[in-house]
């Protein structure tokens, strides 16, 4: 049994804080999947590269309304796929090589880690050659999550894809059924429909993106249902599956059946803690399976920290990276720890139209008994919105009545993930709605004027 000063489980954000500050420590790094974690290999980065190609295809299709006649001659799926992974795979391989060959203080274990006692791990090697037993003074659990697969699918014996596998398909499916109604399902439905697949989206509830503010969820659901690109089936659940790859039959509880070449299960992700025997290490978990951490990212077990999707309620790379910075500092400075700041966590859904949010929803304000005011500004009411011929984009801002304190921002429309950034900044540094609107110049006629007008329209 080998002892290390520090063991880090996971090579996503868990690998990011191991810089020169840790050069004097004997560090172990454990990885049971592809080096680099979810974001790099199967999450944020490759999906957004696909989204950009899908957005370009949609710009071409809609060009006529600007007086530009254009058509798409061909979608070269293999070229799109290879463009994505010719960038990503070398980064993953390079990160692995760096840690194995050029990090003399780091020992990399390739295998699945599970606890056998406090700060004691058994690593089952991925090549099947045996196990390694390791101990450490300190442990960081950053083992991420995995796709959630409903039992009706998992037990059917029918082949299916998840967000971990769908992007490496050898060819574009003609018929794709997407199971789910959250951000993963919405993004992939956009990608594949824009690139030419006939997409059916099956969601068990009455609305898409239900965790979002009611105005955003209702608006996006309405646009998806009314649109011609995606066949949206709401209030439907899968009752049975049959067939083989390329010829699937999916039965729904409304009595209808769907035929598909590929089934994409995009019903969410679950933390990997249930696969790690956390109880043996004294690591406490929450009801949803996440590792319970305090404001310093410490678990209930002495000397054990956790970060990222295995512990955070936000499955977001920018959150995991921030948590990694906190953990890195606190490992080295136990007498001068810093706290994580989760007050204003933004997120975006790169679908069509794009969505970005930060802060409280209107329902959360009602539940908290806050006296609030709301302004919804249409993108089409500002000059650049006219130029874009945008008729669906909205910027919804929520503020506390009386003080003008910004409580939440919810945008749906072009460039939403960029437009929201000044609102994140204002909330983080305490700018009121009025001061943000009037205390700076806003470029005319740029699209951020939709944010300015929303702020000015708040009845605070």
C-alpha positions in Angstrom: 0.0 0.0 0.0 1.5 3.3 -1.1 1.0 6.5 0.8 0.8 10.0 -0.8 0.5 13.5 0.6 -2.5 14.2 -1.6 -4.9 12.1 -3.8 -7.1 13.8 -6.4 -9.8 11.6 -7.9 -10.8 12.9 -11.4 -8.8 14.8 -14.1 -11.4 17.4 -15.0 -11.4 20.5 -12.8 -9.7 18.4 -10.1 -6.6 18.5 -12.3 -6.6 22.3 -12.7 -5.3 23.4 -9.3 -2.2 21.1 -9.3 0.3 23.8 -10.2 3.8 24.7 -9.0 2.4 25.3 -5.5 2.1 21.5 -5.1 5.5 20.6 -6.6 6.9 19.7 -3.2 4.1 17.2 -2.4 3.7 13.6 -3.4 0.5 13.7 -5.4 -1.6 10.9 -6.8 -4.1 11.5 -9.6 -6.8 8.9 -10.3 -8.8 8.7 -13.6 -11.2 5.9 -14.7 -12.3 7.5 -17.9 -10.9 9.8 -20.6 -8.3 12.2 -19.3 -9.6 15.8 -18.9 -13.1 15.3 -17.6 -16.6 15.9 -18.8 -16.4 19.4 -20.2 -13.5 18.8 -22.4 -14.4 15.4 -23.8 -18.2 15.0 -23.8 -19.6 18.3 -22.4 -19.3 22.0 -22.8 -16.6 22.3 -25.4 -17.5 19.7 -28.1 -21.2 20.4 -27.8 -20.7 24.1 -28.4 -18.6 23.4 -31.4 -21.5 21.4 -32.8 -23.9 24.1 -31.8 -21.9 26.7 -33.8 -22.1 24.6 -36.9 -25.8 24.2 -36.3 -26.2 28.0 -35.9 -24.4 28.6 -39.1 -26.8 26.2 -40.9 -29.8 28.0 -39.5 -28.4 31.4 -40.5 -28.2 30.2 -44.1 -31.7 28.8 -44.0 -33.1 32.1 -42.7 -31.0 34.4 -44.9 -33.9 35.2 -47.3 -35.6 37.4 -44.8 -32.7 39.8 -45.1 -32.8 39.8 -48.9 -30.0 37.2 -49.2 -30.9 34.1 -51.1 -28.9 31.1 -49.9 -29.2 27.4 -49.7 -27.3 24.6 -48.0 -25.8 22.3 -50.5 -24.7 19.6 -48.1 -24.1 18.8 -44.5 -20.8 17.0 -44.1 -21.3 15.2 -40.8 -18.0 13.5 -40.7 -16.2 16.8 -41.4 -18.1 18.5 -38.6 -17.4 15.6 -36.2 -13.7 15.4 -37.1 -13.3 19.2 -36.8 -14.5 18.9 -33.2 -12.5 15.9 -32.1 -9.3 16.7 -34.0 -9.1 19.7 -31.6 -10.3 18.0 -28.4 -8.6 14.6 -28.5 -5.1 16.0 -28.7 -5.8 18.2 -25.8 -6.9 15.3 -23.7 -3.9 13.2 -24.8 -1.6 16.1 -24.2 -2.9 16.6 -20.7 -2.5 12.9 -20.0 1.1 12.9 -21.3 2.0 16.0 -19.3 0.9 14.4 -16.0 2.4 11.0 -16.8 5.7 12.1 -18.3 6.4 15.7 -17.1 5.0 15.9 -13.6 7.6 14.2 -11.5 5.7 14.6 -8.3 2.5 13.2 -9.7 1.7 9.5 -9.9 -1.3 8.8 -12.3 -3.5 5.8 -11.6 -5.7 4.8 -14.4 -8.7 3.0 -12.8 -11.8 3.3 -10.7 -11.3 4.5 -7.2 -13.5 3.4 -4.2 -12.9 4.0 -0.5 -12.2 1.1 1.8 -11.5 3.3 4.9 -10.9 6.9 5.8 -8.5 8.4 3.2 -7.8 4.8 1.9 -8.6 3.9 -1.7 -8.7 0.8 -3.8 -8.1 1.6 -7.5 -9.3 -1.1 -9.9 -7.1 -0.7 -13.0 -9.0 0.0 -16.2 -6.8 -2.5 -18.1 -8.0 -5.3 -15.8 -4.5 -6.1 -14.6 -5.4 -5.8 -10.9 -5.8 -3.2 -8.2 -3.7 -0.6 -6.3 -4.2 0.3 -2.7 -3.3 3.9 -1.8 -3.6 6.2 1.2 -3.2 9.9 1.7 -3.1 12.7 4.2 -5.6 14.6 2.1 -8.1 13.6 -0.6 -10.0 15.6 -3.2 -13.0 13.9 -4.7 -13.7 15.5 -8.2 -15.1 12.4 -9.9 -17.9 14.1 -11.8 -21.1 12.6 -12.9 -22.6 10.4 -15.6 -25.7 10.3 -17.8 -29.0 9.3 -16.1 -30.7 6.4 -17.9 -34.3 5.6 -17.0 -34.9 2.0 -16.1 -37.4 1.5 -19.0 -34.5 2.2 -21.4 -31.7 0.5 -19.5 -33.7 -2.7 -19.0 -35.0 -2.9 -22.6 -31.9 -4.3 -24.2 -32.4 -1.7 -27.0 -29.3 0.2 -28.1 -29.2 3.9 -27.2 -26.9 6.9 -27.1 -26.2 9.5 -24.3 -24.5 12.8 -24.4 -21.3 10.9 -23.7 -21.5 9.0 -27.0 -23.8 10.8 -29.5 -21.3 13.2 -30.8 -19.1 10.4 -32.2 -21.7 8.8 -34.4 -20.3 7.5 -37.7 -23.1 9.2 -39.7 -25.9 11.7 -39.2 -29.1 9.8 -38.3 -32.1 10.4 -40.5 -34.5 9.9 -37.6 -33.5 10.8 -34.0 -35.7 10.6 -30.9 -34.5 12.6 -28.0 -35.7 11.6 -24.5 -35.7 14.6 -22.1 -36.7 18.2 -21.8 -33.7 19.9 -20.1 -30.7 21.7 -21.4 -28.9 18.7 -22.8 -32.0 17.5 -24.7 -32.7 21.0 -25.9 -29.1 21.6 -27.2 -28.9 18.3 -29.0 -32.4 18.7 -30.5 -31.2 22.0 -32.0 -27.9 20.5 -33.3 -29.4 17.5 -35.0 -32.5 19.2 -36.4 -30.3 22.1 -37.8 -28.0 19.6 -39.4 -30.8 17.7 -41.1 -32.1 14.9 -38.9 -35.8 14.5 -38.3 -36.0 15.0 -34.5 -38.7 14.1 -32.1 -38.3 15.4 -28.6 -40.2 13.4 -25.9 -40.7 15.0 -22.5 -42.6 13.7 -19.6 -43.8 17.1 -18.3 -45.9 19.8 -19.8 -42.9 22.2 -20.5 -39.3 22.3 -21.6 -36.5 23.7 -19.4 -38.8 23.6 -16.3 -36.0 24.6 -13.9 -35.8 28.0 -15.6 -37.9 31.1 -14.9 -41.5 30.6 -15.9 -41.4 33.2 -18.6 -38.3 31.6 -20.2 -39.7 28.0 -19.9 -43.1 29.0 -21.3 -41.7 31.1 -24.1 -39.1 28.4 -25.2 -41.7 25.6 -25.0 -44.1 27.6 -27.1 -41.5 28.4 -29.8 -40.4 24.7 -29.9 -44.0 23.4 -30.2 -45.0 26.0 -32.8 -41.8 25.5 -34.9 -41.4 23.1 -37.7 -38.0 21.8 -37.0 -38.7 19.5 -34.0 -41.7 17.3 -33.3 -42.3 18.0 -29.6 -44.2 15.5 -27.5 -45.1 16.8 -24.1 -46.7 15.0 -21.2 -45.4 11.7 -22.7 -43.4 8.9 -21.2 -41.8 5.9 -22.9 -43.6 2.6 -22.0 -41.6 0.2 -24.2 -38.8 -0.1 -26.7 -37.9 -2.7 -29.3 -35.8 -3.1 -32.4 -32.2 -3.0 -33.3 -29.7 -0.2 -34.1 -31.0 1.8 -37.1 -34.6 0.5 -36.7 -36.0 1.3 -33.3 -39.7 1.4 -32.2 -40.5 3.5 -29.2 -43.9 3.2 -27.6 -45.4 6.2 -25.6 -48.0 6.2 -22.9 -50.4 8.2 -25.1 -50.8 5.2 -27.3 -48.5 6.4 -30.1 -45.3 4.9 -31.4 -42.2 6.5 -32.9 -39.7 5.0 -35.3 -36.1 6.0 -35.1 -32.6 5.2 -36.2 -31.1 6.5 -33.0 -32.5 7.0 -29.5 -30.7 9.7 -27.5 -31.3 9.6 -23.7 -30.8 13.1 -22.4 -32.7 13.0 -19.1 -30.0 14.5 -17.0 -26.9 13.5 -15.1 -26.2 12.0 -11.7 -23.1 12.3 -9.4 -20.7 9.4 -9.3 -20.5 9.2 -5.5 -22.8 6.2 -5.3 -20.0 4.2 -7.2 -17.3 5.1 -4.7 -18.3 3.5 -1.3 -18.2 6.9 0.3 -19.6 5.6 3.6 -16.4 3.7 4.3 -14.6 7.0 4.3 -17.1 8.8 6.5 -18.1 11.1 3.6 -21.7 12.3 4.0 -24.1 12.7 1.0 -27.3 14.6 0.4 -30.7 13.1 -0.6 -29.9 13.6 -4.3 -26.6 11.7 -4.1 -24.3 14.6 -4.1 -21.4 14.8 -1.6 -22.2 17.2 1.2 -19.6 20.0 1.4 -19.4 23.2 3.6 -18.5 26.7 2.5 -14.8 25.7 2.3 -15.6 22.6 0.1 -14.8 20.3 3.0 -16.7 17.0 3.3 -17.8 15.5 6.6 -14.6 13.4 6.6 -11.4 14.9 8.0 -8.9 15.8 5.3 -11.3 15.2 2.4 -12.6 17.9 0.0 -15.0 17.6 -2.9 -15.7 19.8 -5.9 -17.5 19.8 -9.2 -20.5 17.7 -10.4 -20.0 15.1 -7.6 -20.9 17.7 -5.0 -22.2 20.9 -6.6 -25.9 21.6 -7.3 -24.7 23.3 -10.5 -23.3 21.0 -13.2 -21.3 23.8 -14.7 -17.6 23.9 -15.6 -17.2 27.5 -14.5 -18.5 26.5 -11.1 -16.2 23.5 -10.8 -13.2 25.7 -11.8 -14.1 28.2 -9.1 -14.5 25.5 -6.6 -11.1 24.0 -7.7 -9.4 27.3 -7.0 -10.9 27.4 -3.5 -9.9 23.8 -2.8 -6.4 24.4 -4.1 -5.9 27.3 -1.7 -7.5 25.6 1.3 -5.4 22.5 0.9 -2.3 24.6 1.3 -3.6 27.1 3.8 -5.6 25.2 6.4 -5.4 28.1 8.8 -6.4 30.8 6.3 -9.2 29.1 4.2 -11.3 31.0 1.7 -15.0 30.4 1.1 -16.8 29.6 -2.1 -19.1 32.3 -3.5 -22.2 30.7 -5.0 -24.4 33.8 -4.8 -24.7 34.6 -8.5 -24.1 31.5 -10.6 -24.9 32.1 -14.3 -25.7 29.5 -16.9 -26.6 29.3 -20.5 -28.4 26.9 -22.8 -27.0 26.9 -26.3 -30.1 26.0 -28.1 -32.2 28.1 -30.6 -32.9 30.7 -29.4 -30.1 30.9 -26.9 -30.9 31.2 -23.2 -28.9 32.7 -20.3 -29.8 33.2 -16.7 -28.4 34.4 -13.4 -30.0 34.9 -10.0 -33.5 34.2 -8.7 -36.5 33.2 -10.8 -39.8 35.0 -10.3 -41.2 32.0 -8.4 -38.2 32.0 -6.1 -38.9 35.6 -5.3 -42.5 34.8 -4.5 -41.6 31.9 -2.3 -39.1 34.1 -0.4 -41.8 36.8 0.1 -39.7 39.5 -1.6 -41.4 42.7 -2.8 -40.1 42.6 -6.4 -40.7 44.2 -9.8 -40.2 42.8 -13.2 -39.5 44.2 -16.7 -39.6 42.2 -19.8 -37.9 43.9 -22.8 -38.2 42.5 -26.3 -35.1 42.3 -28.4 -37.2 43.6 -31.4 -37.8 46.9 -29.6 -34.2 48.1 -30.0 -32.5 49.0 -33.3 -30.2 46.1 -33.5 -33.2 43.8 -32.9 -34.8 45.4 -36.0 -31.6 44.7 -38.0 -31.8 41.1 -36.9 -35.5 40.8 -37.6 -35.8 39.2 -34.2 -39.4 38.7 -33.0 -38.9 36.2 -30.2 -36.1 37.5 -28.0 -36.8 38.8 -24.5 -34.7 40.2 -21.6 -36.4 39.7 -18.2 -34.9 41.5 -15.2 -36.2 41.1 -11.6 -35.3 43.7 -9.0 -36.2 44.5 -5.4 -38.8 47.2 -5.2 -37.7 50.2 -3.3 -33.9 49.5 -3.4 -33.5 48.6 -7.0 -31.3 45.6 -6.0 -30.9 43.2 -8.9 -32.3 39.8 -8.1 -32.3 37.9 -11.4 -31.9 38.2 -15.1 -33.3 35.8 -17.7 -32.6 36.2 -21.4 -33.8 34.3 -24.4 -32.5 35.4 -27.8 -29.4 35.9 -30.0 -26.1 36.3 -28.0 -27.9 35.8 -24.7 -24.9 34.2 -23.1 -22.8 37.3 -23.8 -25.5 39.9 -23.2 -26.0 38.6 -19.6 -22.4 39.2 -18.5 -22.8 42.9 -17.5 -25.8 41.8 -15.4 -23.7 39.2 -13.7 -21.1 41.8 -13.0 -23.7 44.3 -11.6 -25.2 41.7 -9.3 -21.8 40.5 -8.1 -20.6 44.0 -7.2 -23.8 45.4 -5.9 -24.9 47.9 -8.6 -28.5 48.8 -8.5 -30.7 48.7 -11.6 -30.8 52.5 -11.9 -27.1 53.0 -11.4 -26.2 50.3 -13.9 -28.5 51.8 -16.5 -27.6 55.4 -16.1 -24.0 55.3 -14.8 -22.3 54.3 -18.0 -22.6 54.6 -21.8 -24.4 52.0 -23.8 -23.3 51.7 -27.4 -26.0 52.6 -29.9 -27.4 50.7 -31.7 -25.8 47.6 -30.3 -27.8 44.8 -28.9 -26.9 45.4 -25.2 -29.4 48.3 -25.4 -32.1 45.7 -24.7 -30.5 45.3 -21.3 -30.3 49.1 -20.8 -34.0 49.5 -21.7 -35.1 46.6 -19.4 -33.2 48.2 -16.5 -34.8 51.6 -17.2 -38.2 50.1 -17.4 -38.1 48.6 -13.9 -40.6 50.2 -11.5 -38.4 50.2 -8.5 
